[in-house]
Amino acid sequence: MKRVCRGCDLAARKRGMEDCPFCRSPRPAGDADELAMIQARVAKKDPVAINLLGQKYIFGELGLQKDTRMAVKLWEEAAEIGSIDALFNLGLAHERGEGVKQDMAEGAEFYKKAAMQGHVKSRNNLGCLEGQLGNHDRAVRHFLISAKMGHTNSLEIIKKLFMEGLATNDQYAQALKGYQEALEEMKSHDRDEAKRLRDERGLWTDC
């Protein structure tokens, strides 16, 4: 349940390290093996594993039947014991009405809790919700924070708002400068190569 960036994973593979970079355990051989490994961590109340199992249920992966209510139940458990990603997933579930009754206000509350702990996608989504309500000033403030954290979509939205006269030149300049600084801090040859390889295979996604 340790997260490894794609660049570090690629660098490890280049060195012939095909097993887990942290504990050297073999990678799961298939869906059943992977599910068993996740469930073993869930049994130990690992918030990352519980959140991940919820994601598998929401998409019906690893041989599991798609079950949005089970996903929400798992995310609620994971959020209670510290998973910021679970808070984000609960925000999405309430915003979209997946596994729960659609409630935009409740979704926003989950986004706020995650954003206050540094979750960049939650901050971006708060901006989107405020924009839908016509609260453009508040939306821009959210997008400005997430753009400075390196979120591409937030920067693009601020650019669009600037062109529409809903964001100032100074706000766009701040967002662009902060975004570029964030990218520079995260710059990595291996990460860039990993992204290129995923782009070529059509696997790269950005929520």
C-alpha positions in Angstrom: 0.0 0.0 0.0 2.9 2.3 -0.5 2.6 4.8 -3.4 5.5 5.0 -5.8 5.7 7.7 -8.5 5.8 6.4 -12.1 9.2 7.8 -12.6 10.7 6.0 -9.6 8.9 2.8 -10.6 10.5 3.1 -14.1 13.9 3.8 -12.6 13.7 0.7 -10.4 12.7 -1.4 -13.4 15.7 -0.1 -15.4 17.9 -1.5 -12.6 16.3 -4.9 -13.0 14.1 -4.5 -9.8 10.8 -6.0 -10.9 9.6 -6.6 -7.4 8.2 -4.1 -4.9 10.7 -1.2 -4.5 9.9 -1.0 -0.8 9.8 -4.6 0.5 11.0 -6.6 -2.5 7.9 -8.7 -2.5 6.9 -10.1 -5.9 4.3 -8.2 -7.8 0.8 -9.8 -7.8 0.6 -12.5 -10.5 -3.0 -11.8 -11.4 -6.3 -10.3 -10.2 -6.9 -12.9 -7.5 -3.4 -12.4 -6.1 -3.8 -8.7 -6.1 -7.2 -8.8 -4.4 -5.8 -11.1 -1.7 -3.0 -8.7 -1.0 -5.4 -5.8 -0.7 -7.8 -7.7 1.5 -4.9 -8.7 3.8 -4.1 -5.0 4.4 -7.8 -4.2 4.8 -8.0 -6.8 7.6 -5.2 -4.8 9.3 -7.3 -1.6 9.0 -4.9 0.0 6.5 -6.8 3.2 5.3 -5.0 3.2 2.0 -6.0 -0.4 1.3 -9.6 0.2 2.4 -9.9 3.2 0.1 -8.3 1.1 -2.8 -10.8 -1.7 -2.2 -13.6 0.8 -2.6 -12.1 1.9 -5.9 -12.1 -1.7 -7.1 -15.8 -2.0 -6.2 -16.8 1.2 -7.9 -15.3 0.0 -11.2 -16.0 -3.8 -10.7 -12.3 -4.7 -11.0 -10.2 -7.7 -9.8 -13.2 -10.0 -10.3 -15.4 -8.0 -8.0 -19.0 -7.2 -8.9 -19.6 -3.5 -9.3 -21.1 -2.2 -6.1 -21.2 1.5 -5.6 -22.8 1.3 -2.1 -20.1 -1.0 -0.9 -17.5 1.4 -2.3 -19.0 4.3 -0.4 -19.2 2.2 2.8 -15.5 1.4 2.4 -14.6 5.0 1.7 -16.4 6.1 4.8 -14.4 3.7 6.9 -11.2 4.7 5.3 -11.9 8.4 5.8 -12.6 7.9 9.5 -9.1 6.4 10.0 -7.3 9.0 8.0 -7.5 8.5 4.2 -7.6 11.9 2.4 -8.2 10.1 -0.9 -11.3 8.5 0.6 -12.6 12.0 1.5 -12.1 13.0 -2.1 -13.9 9.8 -3.3 -16.8 10.5 -1.0 -16.9 14.0 -2.4 -17.2 12.6 -5.9 -19.8 10.0 -4.9 -22.1 12.7 -3.3 -21.5 15.1 -6.2 -22.4 12.5 -8.8 -25.0 10.5 -6.8 -23.0 7.2 -7.0 -23.8 4.8 -4.2 -25.6 7.6 -2.3 -28.3 10.2 -2.9 -26.8 13.1 -5.0 -26.0 16.0 -2.7 -23.7 18.7 -4.0 -23.4 20.4 -0.7 -22.4 17.2 1.1 -19.9 16.5 -1.7 -18.4 20.0 -1.2 -18.0 19.3 2.5 -15.9 16.2 1.8 -13.8 18.2 -0.7 -13.2 20.9 1.8 -12.0 18.4 4.4 -9.6 16.9 1.9 -8.5 20.2 0.5 -7.6 21.5 3.9 -5.2 18.6 4.1 -3.5 19.4 0.8 -5.5 17.3 -1.6 -5.1 19.1 -4.9 -7.9 17.5 -6.9 -10.4 18.3 -4.1 -9.3 21.9 -4.2 -9.8 22.0 -8.0 -13.3 20.4 -7.6 -14.3 23.0 -5.0 -13.4 25.6 -7.6 -15.6 23.9 -10.2 -18.6 23.7 -7.7 -18.2 27.4 -6.8 -18.0 28.3 -10.5 -21.3 26.3 -11.2 -22.9 28.4 -8.4 -21.7 31.6 -10.1 -19.3 32.4 -7.3 -16.4 33.2 -9.6 -14.2 35.1 -7.1 -14.3 32.1 -4.7 -13.8 29.7 -7.7 -10.7 31.6 -8.8 -9.2 31.5 -5.3 -9.5 27.7 -5.2 -8.1 27.3 -8.7 -5.2 29.6 -7.8 -4.2 27.4 -4.9 -4.4 24.1 -6.9 -2.6 25.6 -9.9 0.2 26.6 -7.6 0.3 23.0 -6.5 0.9 21.9 -10.2 -2.6 21.0 -11.2 -2.8 21.6 -15.0 -6.6 21.7 -15.2 -6.8 24.5 -12.6 -4.3 26.6 -14.6 -6.3 26.1 -17.8 -9.5 27.1 -16.1 -8.0 30.3 -14.7 -6.7 31.1 -18.2 -10.2 30.6 -19.5 -11.7 32.8 -16.8 -9.1 35.4 -17.5 -10.0 35.5 -21.1 -13.7 35.8 -20.2 -12.9 38.7 -17.8 -13.7 36.7 -14.7 -10.1 36.6 -13.4 -7.6 39.3 -13.3 -4.3 39.5 -15.2 -2.5 39.4 -11.8 -4.3 36.2 -10.8 -3.5 34.5 -14.0 0.2 35.6 -13.7 0.3 34.2 -10.1 -1.2 30.9 -11.2 1.2 30.5 -14.1 4.2 31.4 -12.0 3.2 29.1 -9.2 2.4 26.2 -11.6 5.7 26.5 -13.4 7.6 26.5 -10.0 5.6 23.4 -8.9 6.5 21.6 -12.1 10.2 22.6 -11.7 10.2 21.1 -8.2 8.7 17.9 -9.4 10.8 17.6 -12.6 12.3 14.2 -13.2 13.8 12.6 -16.3 12.4 9.2 -15.3 8.9 10.7 -14.6 8.9 12.4 -17.9 9.9 9.2 -19.7 7.2 7.2 -17.8 4.6 9.7 -18.8 5.7 9.6 -22.5 5.5 5.8 -22.5 2.0 5.9 -21.0 0.9 8.5 -23.5 2.1 6.3 -26.3 0.1 3.4 -25.0 -3.0 5.5 -24.4 -3.0 4.8 -20.7 -2.3 8.2 -19.3 -5.3 9.8 -17.5 -5.6 13.0 -15.4 -8.7 13.5 -13.3 
